[in-house]
Amino acid sequence: MSASGQLPRRCWVEIDLAALERNLKLIRASLPAQIKYVAVVKADAYGHGLPQVAARLMHAGADLFAVASVAEAMDLRELSSDWPILLLSPVLPEEARYLAEYDLAATVSSAEEVQRFDAVGRSAGKPIAVHLKIDTGMGRLGVWHTEAGELFAQITAAKGVKLAGVFTHFSSADDDPIFTEEQRRIFLQTLKSFPGFNPEGLFIHADNSAGLETTPGRSVFNAVRVGLLQFGILPHPHSLLARVHTEPVFSFHTRVGLVKKLPAGTGISYGRTHRLQRDSTVAILTAGYGDGIARASSNRAQVLIQGHRCPVLGRVTMDQTIIDLSDVPEIVRAGDPVVLVGKQGAAEITITEFSAWSDSISWETLCSVTKRVPRVYRTPLGI
């Protein structure tokens, strides 16, 4: 162990792997029997740590992993040589050869990609698995739905690729159910227009944690992409999975570095954007925006100390954050633990609330906790 590894933690994230596994099992139990579980683990498993999270999800029985890049897929292949992996983002020309080498499924949005992957598959002597993505209104990846039939025909005619799935992406599943339903209708209509289309053996997916409405009556769907929900964060309170009471997997912690008293009228932090209205006791925390406390949450965020909410005073700085202790009845000392996200006693700060203080979203917050913050993994046997 390095010398730094022996030091006490100034700021850290705790990941409850047992809760993660329980969440997957709860989600799966709530889904129709034909629905496969696509575990989305891009961006280092949303900041939770790809190897640790993926290993646990494999143990819990995820059917397919979805990542953003070939590099992320390579990390997954260190854990399993044969678990299905889908690349959700475009594959660069220089990366295409790795599709065959690492047995990866690529997202296809254009004829050029089909030609490129076909050449790789022919050269490797093994067809490249692809998921045809249909743009039903997101305006990002995918072939525009009116042109999807032609691309489908090109895929089925190519010898170096094989169709492994078809999917779309909802742009507004969390706030526009009418448009989401229109996207779903377009997707289903497009599939019906494909000559000789047979969904047997394919992953057909459109829904995610925020927009799941898959029902047996729409049996062509047989997979759902699960991202935030498996980490205990409900993206949308009205989705079908809102009734699944998953547990938070992620919590964010720091410590008190210094406690001091300051007189009324003192300006706090850079720019003196806060001025004390009374004689106050403040604490300086050993974390700042260099760790993942957004500067935009200055003068807005709160933290938990001794189970009490304490407001952030002034601007968050790179390595330190100042909070007001004046209303905490207990004595607070240097070294005391502080919760940024998570529970302390009966009090809780959720990732959604923490994100709102900086006008952000949970996805961004999780990905913004920096690499200098160690991840501590909890199991049933402890840390």
N, C-alpha and C positions, 0 to 999 in steps of 0.2 A: 504494500500500500504506500502511496506517495505521502509525503509529509502533510500536504494539504488535506488528504483524505482523513487524517487523524484529528483535524481541527473541528470544533463545534460548528454546527450549521448556523449561518446567519440568515439564510433564506432558503426555503425548500418547498417542494411539492410532494405530497403523499398520494400514491395511487393504490387504491384498494382493489387488488386483482380478484379477490373472492367475490366482491360486489359485482365486478365486471362479468364474471361467469354466471352469477345468479341473474343478472340482467338479461344476458343472452337467452338463458333458459326460460325466463318469464316472457320475453318477446316471442320466442319461438312457440311457446305454449298458446299464445294468443292468436297466432296466425292460422289460417286454414292449412290443412295437412299438406296440400300440394305446393305450398309456397316455400321456396328455398331462401336461405339466409345469406345475403351478400354483405359481408362485413367491410365497410369502408374504413380503411386505415391509412389513408394518405396523410401527408404532412406529419410524419412521425407519429401516426395514430392520434392525430389532433393534439400533438404535444404530450401525449401520455407515454410515449416510448414504443416504437414499432416492434422490436423483438419481444419484449415482455408481454405486450398486449396481444400480439398475434399468436404467440405460443399458448396463451390462455384461451383465446378464442378457438384455436385448433382443438384444444382439449375439450372445449364445450360443444364443438360440432358445427362450426361455421361451414357453409357449403362452398363459398367462393370468396376470395379477397379482392378488393378493388383498391388500386393505388394510382398515383398520379404520374409516376415516371418509371423508366427502366431501372434507375438506381434504387428506388424503393423496392421494386420487384426483386432485384438481386439480393437485397437484404432479407426479403422473405424466403428466398430460395435457400438461404443459409439454415433455415428452420425446417424446410420440407422440400423435397425434390419434385414432388408431384401434386401438391395442392393447387387447385385451379386459381389463376391470378389474372385479373383483367386490368389493363391500363386504361384509365379514364381520360387521359390527356393525349394530345397528338404525339406520335412517335416521330422523332427527327430522322432525316435520311440516314445519318451516321449511326443511329441506334437500331435500325431495322434488323440488322443481322443477329442481334441478341434475342429477337423474338423466337427464333428457332433454337438457339443455344440454350435458352432458359425456359422454353416451353411456355410462352406468355401469349395471352389473347389480347389483341389490339382493337381499339375503337376505330371504326372506319366511317369517314364522312365524305369521301370523294373518290372519283375514279382513279386519280393519280395514286392514292394510297393503295387501292386494290392492285394496281399494276406493280407498285413497289413491293408489296408484301407477296404477291404472286411470284415475283422473281426470286425473292428470298426463299419461299417455300419450295419452289422447283429446284433451286440450287442445293437446299438442304435435304431434298428427297423426302420431305415431310410437310404437309400443308400447314400453314399458319392459321390458327384459330382467330376469328374476328367476330366482333359484335357490331352489327350495323346500327349506327345511331341516326335517328330521324329527328330533324329539327321541326318541332310543332309550335314554335313560338318563343323559344328561349333566345334565339339569335346568336348562339355561340357555336359549339360543335354540332355536327350532324348535317346530313344532307337535307335540304329543304324538302318538306313532305311531298310536294307535287312532283319532285324529281327522284323520289326514293325507289320507285319501281324499276327504273333503268339501272340504278346502282345495284339493286338486289339481283337483277339479271346478270350483271357483270360478275358479281361475287359467285353466283351459282355456276357460271360458265368457267370460271378460273380453276385450274388444276392445282395451283399452289396455295390456295386458301380454302378454308372451310368455314361455313357459317356456324357460329356457336351461340349466338344470341342476337336479339334485336331490342333496342331500348330508346327511350326519350328522356328528357329532363324537364321538370316543371319549373317555371320561372317564378311563380308566385303562390306556391302551395300554402304558405303561411298566412296570406292576407287577401287572396282573390280566388275563392272557390269556384266562381263562375268561369273565369278564364282557365283555371286548372281543369275543370270538367270539359271545356272546349278542347284543350290540348289532348286530354284523354280520348275524346271522341275522334279527333283527327288521327291520332295514333292507331286506334283500332280500325278506323276506316281505311287507313293506308295499308295496314297488314292484309285486310280483306282484298285489296286490289292487286296483291302480288300473285301472279299466276302460279298455281300449284304450291302455294305456301303451306308448309306443314310444320307447326310449332313443336312437334314431338322431339324431345331431346335437346331443345334450345332453351336458353335463359331468356324469358320475355319479361322485361322489367321497366317500370315507369315510376313506381312509388318509392318514396324515401321516408325518413322518420316524420317529416313535417306533412307529407301529403298522402299517407297511406289510406286508400279506400278500396283496396283489392278485396273482392268478395267472390264466393263460389260462382255467382252469376256472371262474373267476368273471368271465366276460367282460363282464358288465353294467358293471363298473367300468372307466372309461376315463380316469381322471385321478387324480393324487395331489398333495396339498398338501405342498410342501417348504419348511420354515422353517429350523430350526437346521442341518440336515444340509448345506445348500448353503454354510454358513459354516464347515464343517469340524468341526462338533460333533455327535457321535452321541448322541441323546437316550436311546436304549435299545439295549443291546448285543445283544439277541436279535431285533431286527427283521430283515426280509428284507434291508435295506440295510446291515446291520452289516458285510457283506463288502466294501462299497465304501469304499476307503481315501481319504477326502477329506482335504484339508489345512486346517489352521487359517487363517482369513482375518484374524482379529482378534488383535492383541497390544497390551499396555498397558504404558506406560513412564513413568518419572519420573527424577529425578536427585538426587544427594547435594547437600544445601545446606550442611552443616556436619559436620565430624568432631571429636569431643572425647572426652576421657577422664574417667571418673567413678569415685569410690571405691566399694568394697563397702558395701552398706547404703543407697545412695541410692534414694529413691523416684522412680519414673518417671511423668511425665505427670499429667493431672488425676486426682485421687483416689488417686494413688500405688498403683494396683492391681498394680504390679510393683515389687519391691525387688531391687536387684542383689545377687547372692550372691557376687560377686567383683569385684575391680577390673576395669573394662570399658572397651572402646572402643565408642562408639556413633556412629551417623550419624543426622542429621535429614534426612528426605526432603522434597522440595518438593511433596508431594501429601498429601491427607487425604480425609476424607469429603465435603468440598466438591467433590472431583473424581470420587469413585466407589470409594474404599477404604472399605468398610462399617465403621462404628463397632463393629458386632457382631463383627468379626474381631480386635478388640483382644486382645493377648496370645495370639493363635492363628495369625495369618497368617505367611507367610514371603515373602521376596523373593529375587531373584537379583542378586548383585553379584560381578563377576569370575568368574562361573560357579559361585559358592558360594551355598548357601541360608543366609539370615540371618533369625532370628526377629524378629517385631514385638514391641516391649516397651511395655507400658502401653497406655493408651487412644489410639486413633487420634483425632486432632484435626481441625478443619475444614480446615486448610491444610498440616499437617505430620504426619509419622509417624516414630516413633523405632524404630530397629532396632539389633541387637547385631552389631558387627563383630569381636568379640574373637577369633573362630576363623577369620577370613579371613587367609590368610598374606600376600597381596599388600598393598601400600600402597593405601589408598583415599583419594581426595582430593575436595574440593568440585568439583562439576560432573560427576563420573563417572556414567555411565548405570546405571539400575536397572530390572530387568524385574519387573513385577507379574504379568503374564500373558504367556506366550510362552517362547521359547528364548533361552538365552545360553550359548554353547559347547555342551557336551554335556548341560547341565541344562535342565529345562523345568518350568514351572508351567502346568498346563492351566486353562482357564476353569472346568471342573468342580471342580477342587481349590480354586481361588480362591473359588468360590461356597460350597463346603462349609464354609470357615472362618467364614462368617457365617450358616450354616444357611440358605442361599439356594439358588437354582437358576440355571442358565446364562442362561435367558430374562430373569430379573429383573436379574442382574448386567449384562448387555449394555445393558439399558435404563436402568441406573442411573448409567452413566458420564455425567457432567454436560456441559452445553453449553460450559462454560469450557475443556473439554479439546479441543484441536484434533484433527481427524481428518486423518491424512496418508495419501494414497493412493499405493500402489506399483503400478507397471505394469512390463512387461518392460523398459522403457527407464529404470527407476529411479523415484524419487519425483517 
